[in-house]
Amino acid sequence: MDYRQIEAFRTVMLTRSMTNAASQLHTTQPNISRLIAKLQQELGLPLFKRVGLRLVPTPEAEALYREVQRSFIGLSAIQEAAASIRERGSGRILIGASVGLSVSVLPPALRLFRQKHRDVTVCIQTSDSRTVSRWAADGFCDFGLVAFVEEMPGLQTELLYREPGVCIVPAAHRLAERSHLQASDLDGEPFISFGPSTHERAAVDAAFVPDRRKLTDETPFALTIWTLVSMGLGVSVVSPQLQQALPVPNVRLVPFEPGVNFSCYAVRGENRVDQFLVSELMECVRQALREKN
């Protein structure tokens, strides 16, 4: 006894016709007859009788059909569960991201993702890049978005973009209309800097002669830097991504020399097997960045 025989039997029971069953199963009527005959022989039960032109199931067939229906209902439930997993995933998606990237990169990616998956729960946790990388390596999050990576056991990385930073100045600042700015142009200007322990701070500091800037404020968060500059409290050098995603008023972006590169990496556990929806969300991140650039 095999699945084809059971499927043929069930369809004949539903249609009460060998010909209609063959049509539904995309086969021929003689093939359905052979499957039913073989099933009767293997079970040792009479299943159908001809009464005039009608095909009538026997009581044995009716009893067998009830058992078959239970099995098919189980298969249907499995199919529905698979469809739900495909649509909603096996649980919520957990993403780690540095604060700046959670504002600039993730929202347009989630907008793309929601076009197909409205009911999937996506949880975003933010921290510094080093902590997010550790979360990914330890499997705490499905993937992370970080501004820099360092050697870490169990971590797989993917460079998503690298771009030159810009100088941001208040809209009414004397340097706002310049076509480009050099590090020396900022001598003596109040400078709002990334925190001393951040990777971005080291990259920006390398572009300046020590002690020529007037460091007035420090923060690990790019969004805070943009806000302080918009209030006229100083100037800075940052990635332009935030302005593209969340325009900040009263700020001008000016190309800056020498080049200071800002990057975004996707990080994940080295041996992690992603669920289907995690892979789809990651592809939405890539697509959003391609469209932005």
ABEGO torsion letter per residue (X at the ends): XBAAAAAAAAAAAAAGBAAAAAAAAGBBAAAAAAAAAAAAAAAGBBABBBBEABBBBBAAAAAAAAAAAAAAAAAAAAAAAAAAAAAAEAEBBBBBBBAAAAAAAAAAAAAAAAAABAABBBBBBBBBAAAAAAAAAAGABABBBBABBBBBBGBBBBBABBBBBBBBBBAABAAAABABBBAAAABGBBBBBBBAABAAAAAAAAABBBGABBBABBBABAAAAAAAAAAGAEBBBBBAAAAAABBBBGBBBBBBOBBBBBBBBBBBBAABBBBAAAAAAAAAAAAAAAAAX
